[in-house]
Amino acid sequence: MLGSFRVARRTPLLQAIRRQSTTSARTLAPVPGLDLSEAKLRRAVFYVPCSEERKIQKSLHSPADCIMYDLEDGVSLNRKSLARSLVAGALSGPQTRELGVRINSIGSGLEADDLAAILRCARLDVIMIPKVETPGDIHYVTSLVDRLAPESKVKIIAGIESALGVVNIRDIALADKRVDALLFAAEDYCADTGITRTKGRQELYFARSVVATTAHAYKLQAIDMVTMDFRDMDVLREESREGAEMGFTGKQVIHPAQVDVVQECFAPSSETVAKARRIVDGYQKHYTLGKGAFDLDGKAIDMPVVKWAYRVLHRAELAGVDGTKIGD
């Protein structure tokens, strides 16, 4: 590590900084408290009903960062057994993306059979637990993981879908080290609270902010709500950009046509990357002069802005966006 700069030594970003900075590698400007440990992106979490073989086969070619095979809302009650029988095949395909399963909620009476069907699958990367309301919901799953698949490296996404889930969100986030992300589900939240969902989404701002803020407080990813009007790409783009501005790192997707738009919106734009490059390069240069804050295009640049710029470049690098090098 480089001071408090938490990032792998040989990432292309760090190599670029070392190679192109005006300072030497020994005097590289430190960035106290900067955390660049995020190893992968989950921009689009794409739900695929596990009772439909045609959709499972199509998912093998999806560019989504995370393919989430669904045993819950996307599967009717009379097809749950069929879905479980197909899930093992879905998790053994050639797909190189992150693969996960959304199980049925804890207390539904279906969750134990879901977990028994998936926990021995070698390609299971993440379990999405819907309708999490207490840490006990997380503990139920992790206890079965420890018993049935003790060598598993599986991660957990906790779905926050009710008022009680929002109230207990801190304890949920801290329930187990395998909790990797918090997810907000708007439709269930509205059903639970009696909220009427509007096009403006202002009635959801508080709950979404709580989810995003709590996730960042505990170094978790934050996954935003579904855009239900899956044919309207303008609404999808608007919601995606808004979610990214609120601090969400990704968004749930229910249709293949939504994937590219979501992943574009949750990756830094070329303009943002260019701005971040200039900030980081300027920081490196001014550090050698003994200056903390400096001027860039008439705006003061200090440490919080520098940290923002490094995070932008790191996410751009993970997303494969061109232009992450410093000081071209």
N, C-alpha and C positions, 0 to 999 in steps of 0.2 A: 504494500500500500504506500501511498505518497501522502504523508501526514494524515489528514482526515479524509483523504480522497479515496473513497471505497470503490475501486474499479479494478477489474483484472489487469494484470501487468501488460499483457500482449494484445489487448483489443486494438483494432485499427485506429480508434479515436485517440487513445493514449499514445500510440506510436506516432500518429500525425502531430500531436502536440509536442512530443519530444523532438521530432525531426525538424519541425518548422518554426518552433518558438525561437524568438530572438535571444532567449536565455539558454544556458546549457542545461543538460538533463539534471545536473547536480543542484542547480539553483532554480529549477522550475517553480514558478509561482504557486504557493500552496493555496488551497481553497478549503478553509476549515469547515468541517461539518457537511461537506458535500457527499451525497450518497448516490453513486451511479451503479448500484448493485443489481438493478433490475435486469434479469437475464433473458427474458422473452416478453413479447407483446401479446396482449389479448385484446386486439382492437374489435374484431367481430367475433362474438360468441354465437355460432350458428346452430340453432336447434334443428335436429333431424329426427322425425318420428321413427322410433325403432320397430314399429309394426309394419312398415312399408318398405319392402325390399328394393323397389325401384328408387326410392329416395335415398336409401342407404348407398346404393351403387353410384348414384349421381354425386353423393357427398365425397366420394373418394377423389374427385377431381376439383373440389372446392378450394379456392385460395384462402378461405377464412383462417385466421390465426388459430382459432379453437373450434373444433367440430364437437358439438355437444349432442350426443345421442339421447333422445328423450324417452323416458319411461313414464313420465307424469302427464301433464296436461295435453300433450300431443297424441296420446294413446287412449282410446276409449276403454272403459272398464272391462269389456268383454274381449279385449285383445291384449291385455297385460301379459298373459302367459306366452302368447306368440311373440310379443316384443322381447321378453326375456330370452326366449330361445334364439332370437336373431342377434341379440346384442353381442354375444361372444364372437360371432362371425364379423360383425361390424368393427370390433376392436382388434381383429387379427389381420386386417387388410394392409395394403402397401402404403397407406396414407402416412406421410411424414409430419403432418401437422399435429398439434396437441389434440389428443382425443379424450373426451370426457363423457360422463353419463349424468343426466339429471334423474335422480331417483324420485320416488313418491315421498311425500312429506312424512316426517316422523309422527307416528300416531295414526296414520292412515290405515294401518294393518297390512300394507303392501311393501313397506320399506325393507323388511327382513329378507323377503324373497328376492327383491331387487339386488340387495347387497350380496346375497349368496351367489347370485348369477354373475356378478361382475368382478368381484374382488380377486378372483384367481386369473383374471385376464391380464396377460403381461403388458399389453399396450394401454392399459388404463392409466391415464396421467392425472385426471382430476375428477372429483365427484362434486356435482352441484346439489346442495341440499336446499330444497325450496321451503318457504314458509318457516324459516328459523325464528323462534321467539325467545328462546332461552339458551344458555350455554349447554344445558342438558341435551338439546337436540344434536349439538356437535359431539358431545361426549358419547352419545349412543352410537354414532357412526364410527368414531375413532376406536371405540372399544371392540367393535366387530372387525375393523381393519387389523387391529393388533392380534386378534384371535384367529382370524381366517387367513390373513396375508401379512404376517409380521415383518416380512422383508420389503413390503411395498413402500415406494416413495411417493405415493399418491398425495396430491394436494386437494384442498377443499375450498369451494366457493360457497359462501353463506348467503342465501337469498333473504333479503329483508323485505317483507311483503305485508306487514301489519303494523298497527300503532304500537303493540307490545314489542315487536321486533325493533322498532326505532328507539323505544325507551330503553331497551336492554342492549343496545348495539355495542357499547363499549365492552361489556362482559362477553358478548358473542365474539367480537374481534380478538379477544385475549383468551378464548376458551382452549385453544390448542395451537401449537406451533405450525401445524399443517394447514391452518386457515390461511389462504393465500390471496383471497379477494372477497369483497363485499359487493353484493348485487342488489339493485333496486328494481322491484316489480310493481309497476304503477297500477295495473288492473286489479290485482288482488288488494293492494293498499287502498284503492278507492272503494272497493267492495267492503273492506273491513271498516273504514272510517265514515262511509256515507258521502265521501267527496264526489262531486260531479266534475269529471274531467273535461277541460275546455281546450280549444285550439291554442290559447295563449299559455297554458301550462302553469300559470302563476300559483294555482292551488297545490302544486306538487313541489314548489321550489324549496320549501322548508325541509321536507323529508329527503329530497335529493341532495340538498346541501349537507344534511347530517351524515348521509351515507358516504359522500365523497370526502368530507372533512375527516370523519372517523377513519376511513381507509388510509388516508395519508398520514394521520397521526400515528398509526401503527404499522406503517410501511407495507400496506396491502394495496392491491389493485382495486379500482372502483369501476364497476360495470353498470352502465345506465340502462334505462327502460327500453322496452320494445316500441318501435313505431308501428302501430297496428294497421295504418293505411299503407300497406306494403307496395301498392302500385304508384303512390305519389312520391317520386324521387325528390321533388322540391321540399316537401315536408320532412322527408328523411334527412336531407342535407341540412336543413335548418335545425332540426332537433339534434343532429350529430354535432354540428358546430357549437351549439349551445352547451351540450354536454361536455365537450372538450374544454370550453371556456370555464365551466363550473369546476373542472378538475377531474372529471371522469377520464379513465384511461381507455375505455372501450364501451361497446354497446351490444345489447342482445339483438339478434337478427332471426327472423322467422321465414325469410324467403331468399333464395339464391341471388335474386336481382339486387338485394340490399347490400350484399357483402362488399363490393368494390367501393361504393359510395361511403360506407361506414369506415372502411380501412383507409381511404383517402383522407377523410375528415379527422381521423384520430392519429394521423401522422403529421409531423410538422410540414408546412408548405415550404416551397423553395425560397420564398421571400423571408419566412421566419428563420430558416436555416442560414441564409445569407446574413441576416441581422445578428444572429447568435455567433456566427463565425467572427464577425467584426468586433463584437463585444469581447469575446475570449482573446482574440489576438491583441486588442487594445489593452486588456488587463495584463497580459504577459509583458507587453512593452513598458507599460507604466510601472509595473512592479519593480523593474530594474532601476527605475528613477526614484524609487522610494515613495511613490504616490499611491494612495488608496483609491479614493474616488477620482474619476477623470471625466472629461467632457467628450461626448460623441454626438455629433450633429446637433449641438446645442442642448443636449440632455445630460444630466448628471448620471454617471454609471458607478454604482457602488457594489458591495459584495452580494446583496440579495439578487441584483440584476445579473451579476456574473454567474451565480449558481443557477439561475433560470436558464442562462445561455448554455451552460454545460449540459443541463438536463435535456434541453432541446436537441443538442447535437447527439447526445447518447440515444434518444428515442429515434432520431432520424437515421442513425447508424443501424439500429435494430430493425427499422422498417425498410432499410435498403434505399433510403433517399440519397440522391447524389449531393455532393457538396459538404460533407462533414469535416473535411480537412481544414486545418487552421492556417491562415496566412498564405493562401495561394497567391 
